[in-house]
Amino acid sequence: MEIERLVRMANDIAHFWQAEPDHEDAVAGISGHLVRFWDPRMRREIAAHAAGGGHGLEPLALEAVRRLPVQASAA
């Protein structure tokens, strides 16, 4: 999948969670959504993108992606 599309999707999820007053809950909510609803290949791609700097990912989305389980970034 194109990384630009994954970035846009992750940012959309982060926009939803931005209203959450507890930062940790917001980050956990985003990560949880990615684990529950994204295909492992999608999680690997976005995790690799985040590891390379995460260009285009908003700060909340970037933090959540970096907290994905280790197996999400394994090849």
All heavy atoms as TSV, in Angstrom:
chain	resi	resn	atom	element	x	y	z
A	1	MET	N	N	0.849	-1.172	0.000
A	1	MET	CA	C	0.000	0.000	0.000
A	1	MET	C	C	0.897	1.239	0.000
A	1	MET	O	O	1.985	1.220	0.568
A	1	MET	CB	C	-0.898	-0.014	1.237
A	1	MET	CG	C	-1.882	1.118	1.279
A	1	MET	SD	S	-3.074	0.973	2.618
A	1	MET	CE	C	-4.374	0.114	1.765
A	2	GLU	N	N	0.437	2.299	-0.608
A	2	GLU	CA	C	1.218	3.527	-0.668
A	2	GLU	C	C	1.353	4.133	0.727
A	2	GLU	O	O	0.371	4.270	1.455
A	2	GLU	CB	C	0.545	4.537	-1.588
A	2	GLU	CG	C	0.486	4.103	-3.030
A	2	GLU	CD	C	-0.256	5.119	-3.885
A	2	GLU	OE1	O	-0.508	6.244	-3.413
A	2	GLU	OE2	O	-0.585	4.758	-5.016
A	3	ILE	N	N	2.578	4.526	1.067
A	3	ILE	CA	C	2.821	5.064	2.405
A	3	ILE	C	C	2.040	6.358	2.628
A	3	ILE	O	O	1.595	6.630	3.747
A	3	ILE	CB	C	4.333	5.235	2.679
A	3	ILE	CG1	C	4.590	5.443	4.168
A	3	ILE	CG2	C	4.912	6.363	1.848
A	3	ILE	CD1	C	4.165	4.300	5.046
A	4	GLU	N	N	1.841	7.143	1.573
A	4	GLU	CA	C	1.081	8.386	1.727
A	4	GLU	C	C	-0.348	8.096	2.207
A	4	GLU	O	O	-0.901	8.834	3.025
A	4	GLU	CB	C	1.035	9.176	0.410
A	4	GLU	CG	C	2.370	9.701	-0.035
A	4	GLU	CD	C	3.205	8.684	-0.805
A	4	GLU	OE1	O	2.671	7.613	-1.187
A	4	GLU	OE2	O	4.400	8.950	-1.011
A	5	ARG	N	N	-0.913	7.032	1.687
A	5	ARG	CA	C	-2.275	6.658	2.109
A	5	ARG	C	C	-2.284	6.190	3.564
A	5	ARG	O	O	-3.183	6.541	4.332
A	5	ARG	CB	C	-2.825	5.575	1.197
A	5	ARG	CG	C	-4.253	5.223	1.550
A	5	ARG	CD	C	-4.941	4.447	0.467
A	5	ARG	NE	N	-6.328	4.239	0.835
A	5	ARG	CZ	C	-6.995	3.148	0.602
A	5	ARG	NH1	N	-6.433	2.156	-0.061
A	5	ARG	NH2	N	-8.245	3.022	0.977
A	6	LEU	N	N	-1.285	5.403	3.954
A	6	LEU	CA	C	-1.210	4.947	5.341
A	6	LEU	C	C	-1.019	6.125	6.288
A	6	LEU	O	O	-1.619	6.166	7.368
A	6	LEU	CB	C	-0.072	3.931	5.505
A	6	LEU	CG	C	-0.247	2.608	4.771
A	6	LEU	CD1	C	0.988	1.739	4.964
A	6	LEU	CD2	C	-1.490	1.884	5.241
A	7	VAL	N	N	-0.183	7.067	5.897
A	7	VAL	CA	C	0.039	8.262	6.716
A	7	VAL	C	C	-1.267	9.028	6.871
A	7	VAL	O	O	-1.632	9.442	7.977
A	7	VAL	CB	C	1.149	9.149	6.103
A	7	VAL	CG1	C	1.180	10.528	6.739
A	7	VAL	CG2	C	2.512	8.472	6.236
A	8	ARG	N	N	-1.976	9.223	5.787
A	8	ARG	CA	C	-3.251	9.942	5.831
A	8	ARG	C	C	-4.245	9.211	6.741
A	8	ARG	O	O	-4.936	9.841	7.559
A	8	ARG	CB	C	-3.811	10.106	4.420
A	8	ARG	CG	C	-5.051	10.972	4.351
A	8	ARG	CD	C	-5.502	11.272	2.929
A	8	ARG	NE	N	-5.761	10.061	2.160
A	8	ARG	CZ	C	-5.028	9.636	1.129
A	8	ARG	NH1	N	-3.978	10.318	0.730
A	8	ARG	NH2	N	-5.340	8.523	0.491
A	9	MET	N	N	-4.309	7.899	6.629
A	9	MET	CA	C	-5.233	7.120	7.455
A	9	MET	C	C	-4.857	7.219	8.936
A	9	MET	O	O	-5.730	7.397	9.799
A	9	MET	CB	C	-5.237	5.660	6.992
A	9	MET	CG	C	-5.886	5.452	5.638
A	9	MET	SD	S	-5.598	3.812	4.917
A	9	MET	CE	C	-6.286	2.733	6.138
A	10	ALA	N	N	-3.563	7.095	9.242
A	10	ALA	CA	C	-3.110	7.199	10.636
A	10	ALA	C	C	-3.408	8.587	11.194
A	10	ALA	O	O	-3.852	8.725	12.344
A	10	ALA	CB	C	-1.620	6.888	10.734
A	11	ASN	N	N	-3.200	9.620	10.385
A	11	ASN	CA	C	-3.500	10.977	10.826
A	11	ASN	C	C	-4.999	11.163	11.055
A	11	ASN	O	O	-5.406	11.861	11.992
A	11	ASN	CB	C	-2.972	12.001	9.825
A	11	ASN	CG	C	-1.475	12.161	9.903
A	11	ASN	OD1	O	-0.842	11.847	10.908
A	11	ASN	ND2	N	-0.887	12.658	8.831
A	12	ASP	N	N	-5.828	10.550	10.219
A	12	ASP	CA	C	-7.276	10.629	10.412
A	12	ASP	C	C	-7.693	10.009	11.746
A	12	ASP	O	O	-8.536	10.556	12.462
A	12	ASP	CB	C	-8.025	9.941	9.271
A	12	ASP	CG	C	-8.013	10.726	7.974
A	12	ASP	OD1	O	-7.664	11.928	7.990
A	12	ASP	OD2	O	-8.349	10.130	6.930
A	13	ILE	N	N	-7.084	8.889	12.072
A	13	ILE	CA	C	-7.375	8.236	13.357
A	13	ILE	C	C	-6.918	9.146	14.506
A	13	ILE	O	O	-7.628	9.325	15.499
A	13	ILE	CB	C	-6.701	6.853	13.440
A	13	ILE	CG1	C	-7.273	5.929	12.357
A	13	ILE	CG2	C	-6.870	6.234	14.832
A	13	ILE	CD1	C	-6.417	4.710	12.071
A	14	ALA	N	N	-5.746	9.748	14.347
A	14	ALA	CA	C	-5.231	10.663	15.377
A	14	ALA	C	C	-6.144	11.867	15.547
A	14	ALA	O	O	-6.355	12.335	16.677
A	14	ALA	CB	C	-3.816	11.106	15.021
A	15	HIS	N	N	-6.720	12.370	14.453
A	15	HIS	CA	C	-7.645	13.505	14.554
A	15	HIS	C	C	-8.837	13.142	15.428
A	15	HIS	O	O	-9.303	13.963	16.225
A	15	HIS	CB	C	-8.117	13.934	13.169
A	15	HIS	CG	C	-7.057	14.581	12.358
A	15	HIS	ND1	N	-7.115	14.637	10.990
A	15	HIS	CD2	C	-5.894	15.193	12.702
A	15	HIS	CE1	C	-6.031	15.249	10.538
A	15	HIS	NE2	N	-5.289	15.588	11.563
A	16	PHE	N	N	-9.343	11.931	15.270
A	16	PHE	CA	C	-10.465	11.488	16.088
A	16	PHE	C	C	-10.082	11.507	17.572
A	16	PHE	O	O	-10.842	11.978	18.423
A	16	PHE	CB	C	-10.908	10.085	15.671
A	16	PHE	CG	C	-11.955	9.503	16.577
A	16	PHE	CD1	C	-13.282	9.818	16.396
A	16	PHE	CD2	C	-11.606	8.648	17.615
A	16	PHE	CE1	C	-14.264	9.289	17.242
A	16	PHE	CE2	C	-12.563	8.117	18.462
A	16	PHE	CZ	C	-13.900	8.440	18.271
A	17	TRP	N	N	-8.905	10.995	17.884
A	17	TRP	CA	C	-8.474	10.857	19.271
A	17	TRP	C	C	-7.929	12.151	19.871
A	17	TRP	O	O	-7.716	12.229	21.083
A	17	TRP	CB	C	-7.438	9.738	19.392
A	17	TRP	CG	C	-8.075	8.400	19.356
A	17	TRP	CD1	C	-8.228	7.577	18.281
A	17	TRP	CD2	C	-8.687	7.730	20.446
A	17	TRP	NE1	N	-8.899	6.446	18.636
A	17	TRP	CE2	C	-9.183	6.506	19.966
A	17	TRP	CE3	C	-8.856	8.039	21.789
A	17	TRP	CZ2	C	-9.842	5.603	20.788
A	17	TRP	CZ3	C	-9.507	7.137	22.608
A	17	TRP	CH2	C	-9.999	5.935	22.104
A	18	GLN	N	N	-7.723	13.176	19.050
A	18	GLN	CA	C	-7.210	14.450	19.536
A	18	GLN	C	C	-8.092	15.063	20.620
A	18	GLN	O	O	-7.598	15.778	21.486
A	18	GLN	CB	C	-7.123	15.431	18.369
A	18	GLN	CG	C	-5.803	16.055	18.189
A	18	GLN	CD	C	-5.732	16.818	16.876
A	18	GLN	OE1	O	-6.648	16.805	16.057
A	18	GLN	NE2	N	-4.630	17.469	16.666
A	19	ALA	N	N	-9.368	14.794	20.563
A	19	ALA	CA	C	-10.301	15.361	21.540
A	19	ALA	C	C	-10.185	14.705	22.918
A	19	ALA	O	O	-10.699	15.241	23.900
A	19	ALA	CB	C	-11.736	15.232	21.028
A	20	GLU	N	N	-9.513	13.574	22.991
A	20	GLU	CA	C	-9.350	12.867	24.265
A	20	GLU	C	C	-8.454	13.711	25.179
A	20	GLU	O	O	-7.327	14.035	24.815
A	20	GLU	CB	C	-8.710	11.494	24.021
A	20	GLU	CG	C	-8.292	10.746	25.261
A	20	GLU	CD	C	-9.430	10.476	26.225
A	20	GLU	OE1	O	-10.473	9.966	25.785
A	20	GLU	OE2	O	-9.264	10.791	27.419
A	21	PRO	N	N	-8.959	14.095	26.364
A	21	PRO	CA	C	-8.157	14.949	27.246
A	21	PRO	C	C	-6.919	14.255	27.829
A	21	PRO	O	O	-5.935	14.924	28.133
A	21	PRO	CB	C	-9.128	15.355	28.349
A	21	PRO	CG	C	-10.263	14.408	28.275
A	21	PRO	CD	C	-10.297	13.854	26.885
A	22	ASP	N	N	-6.959	12.952	27.963
A	22	ASP	CA	C	-5.810	12.225	28.508
A	22	ASP	C	C	-4.910	11.770	27.357
A	22	ASP	O	O	-5.293	10.927	26.548
A	22	ASP	CB	C	-6.297	11.014	29.318
A	22	ASP	CG	C	-5.159	10.301	30.022
A	22	ASP	OD1	O	-4.257	9.791	29.325
A	22	ASP	OD2	O	-5.171	10.259	31.264
A	23	HIS	N	N	-3.727	12.340	27.296
A	23	HIS	CA	C	-2.795	12.059	26.202
A	23	HIS	C	C	-2.489	10.567	26.070
A	23	HIS	O	O	-2.491	10.020	24.970
A	23	HIS	CB	C	-1.496	12.857	26.408
A	23	HIS	CG	C	-0.484	12.636	25.350
A	23	HIS	ND1	N	-0.550	13.252	24.115
A	23	HIS	CD2	C	0.624	11.854	25.320
A	23	HIS	CE1	C	0.470	12.855	23.373
A	23	HIS	NE2	N	1.196	12.014	24.085
A	24	GLU	N	N	-2.234	9.923	27.187
A	24	GLU	CA	C	-1.906	8.489	27.158
A	24	GLU	C	C	-3.063	7.657	26.618
A	24	GLU	O	O	-2.850	6.697	25.875
A	24	GLU	CB	C	-1.479	7.999	28.543
A	24	GLU	CG	C	-0.129	8.533	28.983
A	24	GLU	CD	C	1.001	8.171	28.024
A	24	GLU	OE1	O	1.073	7.011	27.573
A	24	GLU	OE2	O	1.798	9.067	27.711
A	25	ASP	N	N	-4.275	8.023	26.990
A	25	ASP	CA	C	-5.450	7.315	26.468
A	25	ASP	C	C	-5.574	7.507	24.964
A	25	ASP	O	O	-5.941	6.582	24.230
A	25	ASP	CB	C	-6.731	7.780	27.149
A	25	ASP	CG	C	-6.888	7.239	28.560
A	25	ASP	OD1	O	-6.115	6.337	28.952
A	25	ASP	OD2	O	-7.790	7.731	29.270
A	26	ALA	N	N	-5.274	8.710	24.494
A	26	ALA	CA	C	-5.336	8.988	23.052
A	26	ALA	C	C	-4.317	8.149	22.294
A	26	ALA	O	O	-4.652	7.506	21.288
A	26	ALA	CB	C	-5.104	10.474	22.791
A	27	VAL	N	N	-3.088	8.113	22.775
A	27	VAL	CA	C	-2.044	7.329	22.110
A	27	VAL	C	C	-2.407	5.844	22.129
A	27	VAL	O	O	-2.284	5.156	21.113
A	27	VAL	CB	C	-0.666	7.585	22.767
A	27	VAL	CG1	C	0.390	6.644	22.211
A	27	VAL	CG2	C	-0.245	9.033	22.570
A	28	ALA	N	N	-2.874	5.366	23.268
A	28	ALA	CA	C	-3.281	3.960	23.373
A	28	ALA	C	C	-4.455	3.656	22.453
A	28	ALA	O	O	-4.519	2.574	21.853
A	28	ALA	CB	C	-3.627	3.622	24.821
A	29	GLY	N	N	-5.383	4.594	22.328
A	29	GLY	CA	C	-6.531	4.390	21.448
A	29	GLY	C	C	-6.125	4.280	19.986
A	29	GLY	O	O	-6.637	3.432	19.247
A	30	ILE	N	N	-5.197	5.112	19.581
A	30	ILE	CA	C	-4.710	5.059	18.192
A	30	ILE	C	C	-3.973	3.750	17.946
A	30	ILE	O	O	-4.242	3.042	16.966
A	30	ILE	CB	C	-3.795	6.264	17.885
A	30	ILE	CG1	C	-4.575	7.569	18.013
A	30	ILE	CG2	C	-3.183	6.132	16.489
A	30	ILE	CD1	C	-3.686	8.805	18.123
A	31	SER	N	N	-3.043	3.420	18.826
A	31	SER	CA	C	-2.293	2.163	18.671
A	31	SER	C	C	-3.228	0.965	18.677
A	31	SER	O	O	-3.072	0.040	17.872
A	31	SER	CB	C	-1.262	2.013	19.793
A	31	SER	OG	O	-0.249	2.958	19.664
A	32	GLY	N	N	-4.190	0.986	19.577
A	32	GLY	CA	C	-5.150	-0.115	19.649
A	32	GLY	C	C	-5.950	-0.260	18.366
A	32	GLY	O	O	-6.191	-1.377	17.893
A	33	HIS	N	N	-6.350	0.859	17.799
A	33	HIS	CA	C	-7.079	0.811	16.529
A	33	HIS	C	C	-6.214	0.183	15.443
A	33	HIS	O	O	-6.693	-0.677	14.685
A	33	HIS	CB	C	-7.495	2.227	16.121
A	33	HIS	CG	C	-8.248	2.272	14.831
A	33	HIS	ND1	N	-9.618	2.295	14.796
A	33	HIS	CD2	C	-7.826	2.264	13.542
A	33	HIS	CE1	C	-10.011	2.309	13.519
A	33	HIS	NE2	N	-8.941	2.298	12.747
A	34	LEU	N	N	-4.959	0.590	15.376
A	34	LEU	CA	C	-4.061	0.042	14.352
A	34	LEU	C	C	-3.867	-1.464	14.530
A	34	LEU	O	O	-3.828	-2.209	13.547
A	34	LEU	CB	C	-2.709	0.765	14.386
A	34	LEU	CG	C	-2.749	2.269	14.092
A	34	LEU	CD1	C	-1.354	2.877	14.238
A	34	LEU	CD2	C	-3.329	2.556	12.724
A	35	VAL	N	N	-3.748	-1.903	15.758
A	35	VAL	CA	C	-3.566	-3.337	16.021
A	35	VAL	C	C	-4.832	-4.120	15.672
A	35	VAL	O	O	-4.771	-5.189	15.067
A	35	VAL	CB	C	-3.156	-3.570	17.495
A	35	VAL	CG1	C	-3.252	-5.044	17.866
A	35	VAL	CG2	C	-1.754	-3.041	17.744
A	36	ARG	N	N	-5.990	-3.570	16.027
A	36	ARG	CA	C	-7.252	-4.290	15.805
A	36	ARG	C	C	-7.706	-4.293	14.356
A	36	ARG	O	O	-8.261	-5.286	13.881
A	36	ARG	CB	C	-8.359	-3.707	16.682
A	36	ARG	CG	C	-8.280	-4.126	18.123
A	36	ARG	CD	C	-9.525	-3.722	18.912
A	36	ARG	NE	N	-9.809	-2.295	18.859
A	36	ARG	CZ	C	-9.239	-1.367	19.637
A	36	ARG	NH1	N	-8.332	-1.736	20.523
A	36	ARG	NH2	N	-9.568	-0.095	19.525
A	37	PHE	N	N	-7.511	-3.191	13.653
A	37	PHE	CA	C	-8.144	-3.052	12.348
A	37	PHE	C	C	-7.200	-2.998	11.149
A	37	PHE	O	O	-7.664	-3.110	10.020
A	37	PHE	CB	C	-9.041	-1.797	12.335
A	37	PHE	CG	C	-10.135	-1.867	13.358
A	37	PHE	CD1	C	-10.099	-1.052	14.472
A	37	PHE	CD2	C	-11.181	-2.770	13.225
A	37	PHE	CE1	C	-11.095	-1.108	15.429
A	37	PHE	CE2	C	-12.184	-2.842	14.176
A	37	PHE	CZ	C	-12.143	-2.008	15.285
A	38	TRP	N	N	-5.933	-2.808	11.372
A	38	TRP	CA	C	-4.997	-2.760	10.251
A	38	TRP	C	C	-4.348	-4.118	10.040
A	38	TRP	O	O	-3.984	-4.813	10.994
A	38	TRP	CB	C	-3.909	-1.720	10.495
A	38	TRP	CG	C	-4.336	-0.302	10.253
A	38	TRP	CD1	C	-5.574	0.222	10.399
A	38	TRP	CD2	C	-3.500	0.763	9.825
A	38	TRP	NE1	N	-5.565	1.549	10.103
A	38	TRP	CE2	C	-4.299	1.918	9.747
A	38	TRP	CE3	C	-2.148	0.860	9.519
A	38	TRP	CZ2	C	-3.791	3.148	9.367
A	38	TRP	CZ3	C	-1.639	2.088	9.145
A	38	TRP	CH2	C	-2.461	3.212	9.053
A	39	ASP	N	N	-4.191	-4.466	8.798
A	39	ASP	CA	C	-3.488	-5.682	8.403
A	39	ASP	C	C	-2.038	-5.597	8.895
A	39	ASP	O	O	-1.463	-4.505	8.912
A	39	ASP	CB	C	-3.537	-5.761	6.864
A	39	ASP	CG	C	-2.860	-6.975	6.327
A	39	ASP	OD1	O	-1.622	-6.919	6.120
A	39	ASP	OD2	O	-3.551	-7.981	6.099
A	40	PRO	N	N	-1.452	-6.726	9.286
A	40	PRO	CA	C	-0.054	-6.686	9.753
A	40	PRO	C	C	0.906	-6.040	8.750
A	40	PRO	O	O	1.851	-5.351	9.152
A	40	PRO	CB	C	0.291	-8.170	9.964
A	40	PRO	CG	C	-1.022	-8.814	10.254
A	40	PRO	CD	C	-2.025	-8.074	9.414
A	41	ARG	N	N	0.668	-6.229	7.460
A	41	ARG	CA	C	1.541	-5.599	6.461
A	41	ARG	C	C	1.447	-4.083	6.536
A	41	ARG	O	O	2.456	-3.390	6.398
A	41	ARG	CB	C	1.190	-6.076	5.054
A	41	ARG	CG	C	1.520	-7.553	4.827
A	41	ARG	CD	C	0.943	-8.026	3.531
A	41	ARG	NE	N	-0.517	-8.009	3.687
A	41	ARG	CZ	C	-1.386	-8.297	2.748
A	41	ARG	NH1	N	-0.969	-8.614	1.546
A	41	ARG	NH2	N	-2.681	-8.269	2.982
A	42	MET	N	N	0.251	-3.575	6.747
A	42	MET	CA	C	0.062	-2.130	6.870
A	42	MET	C	C	0.793	-1.607	8.109
A	42	MET	O	O	1.454	-0.560	8.050
A	42	MET	CB	C	-1.430	-1.790	6.960
A	42	MET	CG	C	-2.207	-2.115	5.701
A	42	MET	SD	S	-4.009	-2.096	5.959
A	42	MET	CE	C	-4.302	-0.362	6.293
A	43	ARG	N	N	0.688	-2.342	9.213
A	43	ARG	CA	C	1.380	-1.925	10.445
A	43	ARG	C	C	2.893	-1.955	10.260
A	43	ARG	O	O	3.589	-1.058	10.732
A	43	ARG	CB	C	0.954	-2.801	11.619
A	43	ARG	CG	C	-0.503	-2.600	12.003
A	43	ARG	CD	C	-0.834	-3.191	13.362
A	43	ARG	NE	N	-0.447	-4.575	13.529
A	43	ARG	CZ	C	-1.240	-5.621	13.289
A	43	ARG	NH1	N	-2.478	-5.434	12.852
A	43	ARG	NH2	N	-0.812	-6.841	13.502
A	44	ARG	N	N	3.397	-2.962	9.568
A	44	ARG	CA	C	4.848	-3.027	9.316
A	44	ARG	C	C	5.305	-1.838	8.487
A	44	ARG	O	O	6.339	-1.230	8.771
A	44	ARG	CB	C	5.223	-4.327	8.618
A	44	ARG	CG	C	5.281	-5.533	9.547
A	44	ARG	CD	C	5.947	-6.720	8.884
A	44	ARG	NE	N	5.223	-7.200	7.713
A	44	ARG	CZ	C	4.264	-8.113	7.738
A	44	ARG	NH1	N	3.899	-8.662	8.881
A	44	ARG	NH2	N	3.674	-8.505	6.622
A	45	GLU	N	N	4.532	-1.498	7.458
A	45	GLU	CA	C	4.906	-0.381	6.590
A	45	GLU	C	C	4.903	0.939	7.342
A	45	GLU	O	O	5.841	1.732	7.208
A	45	GLU	CB	C	3.965	-0.302	5.385
A	45	GLU	CG	C	4.202	-1.386	4.364
A	45	GLU	CD	C	3.263	-1.259	3.170
A	45	GLU	OE1	O	3.028	-0.116	2.713
A	45	GLU	OE2	O	2.775	-2.291	2.699
A	46	ILE	N	N	3.866	1.200	8.124
A	46	ILE	CA	C	3.796	2.470	8.845
A	46	ILE	C	C	4.846	2.514	9.949
A	46	ILE	O	O	5.426	3.566	10.220
A	46	ILE	CB	C	2.360	2.767	9.377
A	46	ILE	CG1	C	2.193	4.247	9.702
A	46	ILE	CG2	C	2.012	1.919	10.568
A	46	ILE	CD1	C	2.081	5.165	8.531
A	47	ALA	N	N	5.138	1.376	10.592
A	47	ALA	CA	C	6.175	1.325	11.622
A	47	ALA	C	C	7.547	1.600	11.013
A	47	ALA	O	O	8.354	2.327	11.600
A	47	ALA	CB	C	6.162	-0.022	12.338
A	48	ALA	N	N	7.818	1.043	9.847
A	48	ALA	CA	C	9.091	1.296	9.169
A	48	ALA	C	C	9.201	2.766	8.772
A	48	ALA	O	O	10.260	3.381	8.896
A	48	ALA	CB	C	9.231	0.400	7.945
A	49	HIS	N	N	8.100	3.327	8.331
A	49	HIS	CA	C	8.078	4.740	7.964
A	49	HIS	C	C	8.364	5.605	9.199
A	49	HIS	O	O	9.156	6.553	9.125
A	49	HIS	CB	C	6.724	5.096	7.346
A	49	HIS	CG	C	6.607	6.514	6.932
A	49	HIS	ND1	N	7.299	7.033	5.865
A	49	HIS	CD2	C	5.880	7.542	7.455
A	49	HIS	CE1	C	7.000	8.322	5.740
A	49	HIS	NE2	N	6.140	8.645	6.690
A	50	ALA	N	N	7.745	5.273	10.315
A	50	ALA	CA	C	7.965	6.021	11.560
A	50	ALA	C	C	9.417	5.896	12.018
A	50	ALA	O	O	10.017	6.866	12.476
A	50	ALA	CB	C	7.017	5.532	12.653
A	51	ALA	N	N	9.983	4.707	11.868
A	51	ALA	CA	C	11.379	4.496	12.256
A	51	ALA	C	C	12.330	5.322	11.396
A	51	ALA	O	O	13.416	5.708	11.850
A	51	ALA	CB	C	11.737	3.011	12.156
A	52	GLY	N	N	11.915	5.623	10.188
A	52	GLY	CA	C	12.714	6.435	9.289
A	52	GLY	C	C	12.449	7.921	9.420
A	52	GLY	O	O	12.822	8.702	8.553
A	53	GLY	N	N	11.755	8.319	10.468
A	53	GLY	CA	C	11.480	9.724	10.705
A	53	GLY	C	C	10.007	10.068	10.700
A	53	GLY	O	O	9.582	11.043	11.293
A	54	GLY	N	N	9.198	9.290	9.990
A	54	GLY	CA	C	7.754	9.474	10.013
A	54	GLY	C	C	7.252	10.701	9.289
A	54	GLY	O	O	6.253	11.296	9.693
A	55	HIS	N	N	7.917	11.080	8.216
A	55	HIS	CA	C	7.511	12.273	7.469
A	55	HIS	C	C	6.012	12.258	7.171
A	55	HIS	O	O	5.477	11.274	6.677
A	55	HIS	CB	C	8.294	12.371	6.159
A	55	HIS	CG	C	7.880	13.526	5.304
A	55	HIS	ND1	N	8.226	14.814	5.624
A	55	HIS	CD2	C	7.131	13.585	4.190
A	55	HIS	CE1	C	7.704	15.627	4.719
A	55	HIS	NE2	N	7.036	14.904	3.843
A	56	GLY	N	N	5.338	13.345	7.528
A	56	GLY	CA	C	3.913	13.478	7.260
A	56	GLY	C	C	3.016	13.039	8.395
A	56	GLY	O	O	1.847	13.427	8.440
A	57	LEU	N	N	3.537	12.218	9.295
A	57	LEU	CA	C	2.724	11.789	10.432
A	57	LEU	C	C	2.646	12.911	11.463
A	57	LEU	O	O	3.657	13.524	11.805
A	57	LEU	CB	C	3.323	10.547	11.099
A	57	LEU	CG	C	3.095	9.226	10.401
A	57	LEU	CD1	C	3.954	8.140	11.035
A	57	LEU	CD2	C	1.632	8.841	10.440
A	58	GLU	N	N	1.454	13.179	11.921
A	58	GLU	CA	C	1.280	14.176	12.965
A	58	GLU	C	C	1.834	13.609	14.272
A	58	GLU	O	O	1.910	12.387	14.445
A	58	GLU	CB	C	-0.184	14.548	13.072
A	58	GLU	CG	C	-0.648	15.232	11.796
A	58	GLU	CD	C	-2.052	15.761	11.862
A	58	GLU	OE1	O	-2.647	15.807	12.947
A	58	GLU	OE2	O	-2.546	16.146	10.790
A	59	PRO	N	N	2.252	14.486	15.197
A	59	PRO	CA	C	2.926	14.010	16.419
A	59	PRO	C	C	2.172	12.927	17.187
A	59	PRO	O	O	2.789	11.952	17.624
A	59	PRO	CB	C	3.062	15.289	17.258
A	59	PRO	CG	C	3.130	16.384	16.248
A	59	PRO	CD	C	2.205	15.944	15.130
A	60	LEU	N	N	0.864	13.058	17.337
A	60	LEU	CA	C	0.101	12.053	18.070
A	60	LEU	C	C	0.107	10.713	17.337
A	60	LEU	O	O	0.285	9.656	17.949
A	60	LEU	CB	C	-1.336	12.549	18.274
A	60	LEU	CG	C	-2.206	11.836	19.286
A	60	LEU	CD1	C	-1.584	11.880	20.679
A	60	LEU	CD2	C	-3.584	12.472	19.322
A	61	ALA	N	N	-0.045	10.750	16.025
A	61	ALA	CA	C	-0.013	9.526	15.218
A	61	ALA	C	C	1.370	8.896	15.269
A	61	ALA	O	O	1.503	7.677	15.413
A	61	ALA	CB	C	-0.414	9.826	13.775
A	62	LEU	N	N	2.406	9.717	15.167
A	62	LEU	CA	C	3.780	9.203	15.193
A	62	LEU	C	C	4.069	8.512	16.519
A	62	LEU	O	O	4.626	7.410	16.553
A	62	LEU	CB	C	4.768	10.343	14.952
A	62	LEU	CG	C	6.245	9.981	14.938
A	62	LEU	CD1	C	6.553	8.971	13.845
A	62	LEU	CD2	C	7.084	11.235	14.750
A	63	GLU	N	N	3.674	9.134	17.610
A	63	GLU	CA	C	3.892	8.527	18.925
A	63	GLU	C	C	3.170	7.183	19.036
A	63	GLU	O	O	3.722	6.201	19.546
A	63	GLU	CB	C	3.414	9.484	20.017
A	63	GLU	CG	C	3.710	9.002	21.404
A	63	GLU	CD	C	3.321	10.007	22.477
A	63	GLU	OE1	O	2.980	11.160	22.160
A	63	GLU	OE2	O	3.352	9.596	23.659
A	64	ALA	N	N	1.936	7.133	18.547
A	64	ALA	CA	C	1.161	5.894	18.615
A	64	ALA	C	C	1.787	4.799	17.760
A	64	ALA	O	O	1.876	3.644	18.186
A	64	ALA	CB	C	-0.273	6.151	18.177
A	65	VAL	N	N	2.224	5.147	16.578
A	65	VAL	CA	C	2.845	4.156	15.685
A	65	VAL	C	C	4.124	3.614	16.318
A	65	VAL	O	O	4.396	2.415	16.255
A	65	VAL	CB	C	3.118	4.761	14.289
A	65	VAL	CG1	C	3.995	3.843	13.463
A	65	VAL	CG2	C	1.808	5.042	13.564
A	66	ARG	N	N	4.880	4.480	16.946
A	66	ARG	CA	C	6.130	4.039	17.589
A	66	ARG	C	C	5.880	3.138	18.786
A	66	ARG	O	O	6.784	2.449	19.230
A	66	ARG	CB	C	6.967	5.243	17.971
A	66	ARG	CG	C	7.587	5.904	16.764
A	66	ARG	CD	C	8.480	7.043	17.129
A	66	ARG	NE	N	9.208	7.511	15.951
A	66	ARG	CZ	C	9.746	8.703	15.852
A	66	ARG	NH1	N	9.666	9.554	16.842
A	66	ARG	NH2	N	10.387	9.052	14.747
A	67	ARG	N	N	4.661	3.111	19.279
A	67	ARG	CA	C	4.321	2.242	20.413
A	67	ARG	C	C	3.672	0.929	19.976
A	67	ARG	O	O	3.276	0.126	20.820
A	67	ARG	CB	C	3.367	2.952	21.363
A	67	ARG	CG	C	4.035	4.070	22.113
A	67	ARG	CD	C	3.151	4.517	23.228
A	67	ARG	NE	N	3.637	5.747	23.827
A	67	ARG	CZ	C	3.051	6.347	24.832
A	67	ARG	NH1	N	1.931	5.855	25.327
A	67	ARG	NH2	N	3.540	7.449	25.322
A	68	LEU	N	N	3.586	0.704	18.694
A	68	LEU	CA	C	3.014	-0.558	18.213
A	68	LEU	C	C	3.852	-1.725	18.727
A	68	LEU	O	O	5.066	-1.579	18.910
A	68	LEU	CB	C	2.960	-0.588	16.688
A	68	LEU	CG	C	1.896	0.280	16.038
A	68	LEU	CD1	C	2.080	0.291	14.525
A	68	LEU	CD2	C	0.498	-0.209	16.395
A	69	PRO	N	N	3.232	-2.868	18.934
A	69	PRO	CA	C	3.998	-4.042	19.373
A	69	PRO	C	C	5.163	-4.332	18.425
A	69	PRO	O	O	5.071	-4.080	17.220
A	69	PRO	CB	C	2.969	-5.175	19.331
A	69	PRO	CG	C	1.646	-4.498	19.438
A	69	PRO	CD	C	1.822	-3.157	18.771
A	70	VAL	N	N	6.238	-4.849	18.979
A	70	VAL	CA	C	7.464	-5.099	18.220
A	70	VAL	C	C	7.208	-5.926	16.981
A	70	VAL	O	O	7.738	-5.635	15.907
A	70	VAL	CB	C	8.524	-5.784	19.117
A	70	VAL	CG1	C	9.748	-6.159	18.315
A	70	VAL	CG2	C	8.887	-4.893	20.277
A	71	GLN	N	N	6.354	-6.932	17.053
A	71	GLN	CA	C	6.102	-7.785	15.893
A	71	GLN	C	C	5.489	-7.015	14.735
A	71	GLN	O	O	5.575	-7.437	13.595
A	71	GLN	CB	C	5.266	-9.014	16.235
A	71	GLN	CG	C	3.936	-8.763	16.857
A	71	GLN	CD	C	4.000	-8.697	18.357
A	71	GLN	OE1	O	4.938	-8.160	18.936
A	71	GLN	NE2	N	3.007	-9.231	19.034
A	72	ALA	N	N	4.897	-5.850	14.999
A	72	ALA	CA	C	4.320	-5.045	13.941
A	72	ALA	C	C	5.401	-4.507	13.009
A	72	ALA	O	O	5.178	-4.273	11.848
A	72	ALA	CB	C	3.506	-3.885	14.505
A	73	SER	N	N	6.618	-4.341	13.535
A	73	SER	CA	C	7.683	-3.788	12.712
A	73	SER	C	C	8.634	-4.867	12.206
A	73	SER	O	O	9.562	-4.584	11.477
A	73	SER	CB	C	8.453	-2.723	13.487
A	73	SER	OG	O	9.014	-3.282	14.645
A	74	ALA	N	N	8.429	-6.114	12.600
A	74	ALA	CA	C	9.297	-7.199	12.145
A	74	ALA	C	C	9.000	-7.528	10.684
A	74	ALA	O	O	7.883	-7.467	10.227
A	74	ALA	CB	C	9.082	-8.436	13.001
A	75	ALA	N	N	10.021	-7.860	9.954
A	75	ALA	CA	C	9.849	-8.164	8.522
A	75	ALA	C	C	9.337	-9.519	8.267
A	75	ALA	O	O	8.781	-10.315	8.686
A	75	ALA	CB	C	11.164	-8.018	7.803
